[in-house]
Amino acid sequence: MAIDPYVQAMLDATRPPEGLPPLDQLPAEMVRAGYRAQRTQSDLSAPKDVATRDLSVGGAAGERPARLYTPAGVAPTTPGLVYFHGGGFVIGDLDTHDGLCRRLAARAGVRVLSVDYRLAPEHPYPASHDDALAAVKWAFDHAAEIGFDPARIAVGGDSAGGNLSAVISHELNGDPQYRLAFQLLLYPALSMSADTPSRRDLDGPLLTKEAMAWFEKCLAVVDHPQAGRMSFGPHWRLEGLPPALVVTAGFDPLKDEGMGYTRALEEAGVKAKHIDFPTLVHDFYVLADVSPTIVEAINQTADELKAGLR
């Protein structure tokens, strides 16, 4: 199976020039700016009839920026998705994932609350995870204000955001006050140092071994006393978790851990569905204008989210 031809054409046209310094020699803000410029231009056709409101939500160390998406014509109260962007806990923001959140909201008919958690290296682990947990609790506590049905709140994210969503689901498991209804795990990174065939064999495209090493260095999670909190393993209790959709891409180093996590959920009695898009690459959810296959994948994902929050 080959990479989707439209995606391959994009990769060929955007190869970085020779002689660029290694990632760990560049300021994080410079890398963020480059990523922001690329991704905000890759989904200009996202639905415009989705109302947005920038607001602040509770984080672990003060308020955090967030953006609420409300699709046209919905009831005053709908199911809600608390969404966390990807980017290795170092890059990405509300704008890089704006198009995806618009598409999910419009297609699934749900409100989406996208949260801008603190990023490394300025805020090393576990700042991102503490913010994400606080933000989900905030969404439950303020459900009436943002139009969320508290009985139908999902958590979701891509890559690093998928890790945050899985960790939060685990940490809130069994909490009667914050009972999540669904997990949306899009090519989730379930351990910064997972040793899987796909991580060993694939070096890109887009998510390279250099990038993963840089993310891990910035996050400073190795040897942290809470490192096990963010890495799936036998210490995680999976029984009782909310139903999950786990999406993987065929040309993604994170593919194997997503498939493995799906199997673990199923073995624990959790309703879990795995969808693989074999011709796509990591980060495809924020590349909708690149290929019709990506738009179809987003629509299928949104349909699964809608069904999961019925």
Backbone hydrogen bonds, N-H to C=O, Kabsch-Sander energy under -0.5 kcal/mol:
donor,donor_aa,acceptor,acceptor_aa,energy
4,D,279,T,-2.9
8,Q,4,D,-2.7
9,A,5,P,-2.1
10,M,6,Y,-1.8
11,L,7,V,-2.6
12,D,8,Q,-2.6
13,A,9,A,-1.9
14,T,10,M,-1.3
15,R,12,D,-0.7
20,L,17,P,-0.9
25,Q,22,P,-2.0
26,L,23,L,-2.0
30,M,27,P,-0.8
31,V,27,P,-1.7
32,R,28,A,-2.6
33,A,29,E,-2.3
34,G,30,M,-2.1
35,Y,31,V,-2.4
36,R,32,R,-2.9
37,A,33,A,-2.4
38,Q,34,G,-2.1
39,R,35,Y,-2.8
40,T,36,R,-2.3
41,Q,37,A,-0.6
41,Q,38,Q,-0.6
42,S,39,R,-1.2
46,A,43,D,-1.2
51,A,49,D,-0.5
51,A,70,T,-2.4
53,R,68,L,-1.7
55,L,66,A,-2.3
57,V,64,R,-2.7
59,G,62,G,-1.4
61,A,62,G,-0.5
62,G,59,G,-0.7
64,R,57,V,-3.1
66,A,55,L,-2.3
67,R,114,S,-2.2
68,L,53,R,-2.7
69,Y,112,V,-3.1
70,T,51,A,-2.9
72,A,49,D,-1.0
74,V,71,P,-1.1
78,T,147,G,-2.7
80,G,152,R,-2.2
81,L,111,R,-2.3
82,V,154,A,-2.7
83,Y,81,L,-0.7
83,Y,113,L,-2.8
84,F,156,G,-2.2
85,H,115,V,-0.6
90,V,87,G,-2.0
91,I,87,G,-2.6
97,H,93,D,-1.0
98,D,95,D,-1.2
101,C,97,H,-2.2
102,R,98,D,-2.2
103,R,99,G,-2.3
104,L,100,L,-2.7
105,A,101,C,-2.4
106,A,102,R,-2.6
107,R,103,R,-2.4
108,A,104,L,-2.4
109,G,105,A,-1.7
110,V,105,A,-0.8
111,R,79,P,-2.0
112,V,69,Y,-1.8
113,L,81,L,-3.2
114,S,67,R,-2.8
114,S,112,V,-0.6
115,V,83,Y,-2.4
116,D,65,P,-2.6
117,Y,115,V,-1.1
120,A,89,F,-2.9
123,H,119,L,-1.7
125,Y,219,L,-2.6
127,A,124,P,-2.1
130,D,126,P,-2.8
131,D,127,A,-2.5
132,A,128,S,-2.2
133,L,129,H,-2.3
134,A,130,D,-2.1
135,A,131,D,-2.6
136,V,132,A,-2.1
137,K,133,L,-2.0
138,W,134,A,-2.2
139,A,135,A,-2.2
140,F,136,V,-1.9
141,D,137,K,-2.6
142,H,138,W,-2.1
143,A,140,F,-1.3
145,E,142,H,-0.6
146,I,142,H,-1.4
147,G,143,A,-0.8
148,F,143,A,-2.1
149,D,78,T,-2.3
152,R,149,D,-2.5
154,A,80,G,-3.2
154,A,152,R,-0.5
155,V,182,F,-2.0
156,G,82,V,-2.5
157,G,184,L,-2.1
158,D,84,F,-1.0
159,S,186,L,-2.7
161,G,158,D,-2.4
163,N,159,S,-1.8
164,L,160,A,-2.3
165,S,161,G,-2.1
166,A,162,G,-2.4
167,V,163,N,-2.8
168,I,164,L,-2.6
169,S,165,S,-2.3
170,H,166,A,-2.1
171,E,167,V,-2.7
172,L,168,I,-2.3
173,N,170,H,-0.8
175,D,172,L,-2.4
178,Y,175,D,-0.6
180,L,178,Y,-0.9
181,A,153,I,-3.1
182,F,153,I,-0.7
183,Q,243,P,-2.2
184,L,155,V,-2.4
185,L,183,Q,-0.7
185,L,245,L,-2.9
186,L,157,G,-2.5
186,L,184,L,-0.7
187,Y,185,L,-0.6
187,Y,247,V,-2.8
189,A,159,S,-1.8
190,L,188,P,-0.8
194,A,191,S,-1.1
196,T,194,A,-0.7
200,R,196,T,-2.2
201,D,197,P,-3.0
202,L,198,S,-2.0
204,G,207,L,-1.5
207,L,205,P,-2.3
208,T,206,L,-1.0
212,M,208,T,-2.4
213,A,209,K,-2.3
214,W,210,E,-2.2
215,F,211,A,-2.8
216,E,212,M,-2.3
217,K,213,A,-2.2
218,C,214,W,-2.7
219,L,215,F,-2.6
220,A,216,E,-1.6
221,V,216,E,-0.8
224,H,221,V,-2.3
227,A,224,H,-2.2
229,R,226,Q,-1.8
230,M,226,Q,-0.5
230,M,227,A,-1.1
231,S,228,G,-0.5
232,F,190,L,-2.4
232,F,230,M,-0.6
236,W,233,G,-2.2
238,L,236,W,-0.8
241,L,238,L,-2.1
244,A,271,K,-2.2
245,L,183,Q,-2.4
246,V,273,K,-3.1
247,V,185,L,-2.7
247,V,245,L,-0.5
248,T,275,I,-2.4
250,G,277,F,-2.3
251,F,280,L,-2.5
252,D,249,A,-0.8
255,K,252,D,-2.0
258,G,254,L,-1.6
259,M,255,K,-2.0
260,G,256,D,-2.6
261,Y,257,E,-2.1
262,T,258,G,-1.8
263,R,259,M,-2.0
264,A,260,G,-2.1
265,L,261,Y,-2.5
266,E,262,T,-2.4
267,E,263,R,-2.6
268,A,264,A,-1.3
269,G,266,E,-1.6
270,V,265,L,-2.7
272,A,270,V,-0.7
273,K,244,A,-2.4
275,I,246,V,-2.3
277,F,248,T,-2.2
280,L,277,F,-1.7
282,H,251,F,-0.9
284,F,281,V,-1.3
286,V,283,D,-1.5
287,L,284,F,-2.1
289,D,42,S,-2.8
290,V,287,L,-2.0
291,S,287,L,-0.7
294,I,291,S,-0.7
295,V,291,S,-1.4
296,E,292,P,-2.3
297,A,293,T,-2.0
298,I,294,I,-2.5
299,N,295,V,-2.5
300,Q,296,E,-2.4
301,T,297,A,-2.3
302,A,298,I,-2.7
303,D,299,N,-2.3
304,E,300,Q,-1.9
305,L,301,T,-2.2
306,K,302,A,-2.6
307,A,303,D,-2.3
308,G,304,E,-2.2
309,L,305,L,-1.1
309,L,306,K,-0.6
310,R,307,A,-1.1
